[in-house]
Amino acid sequence: MEPFGWSLKARREFLTNPEYERFDWMKQYPHMKVNVKVELSIQKFGRQDKSIHFKEGRE
């Protein structure tokens, strides 16, 4: 199952379950283009004792 639960929302776009199944969500999902909006709120400013290292993600 995909991690965001989008398949549940996508099902609403199909009139029937067989139509949704023919779409083959799990095959289509990895190739979908997704736009993400991020809102960030910085709560505290100051010095960090250690550097934060993030692993590179894939696009």
Secondary structure, DSSP 8 states (H G I E B T S, - for coil): --TT-HHHHHHTTSSSHHHHHHH-HHHHGGG-----------------SS---------
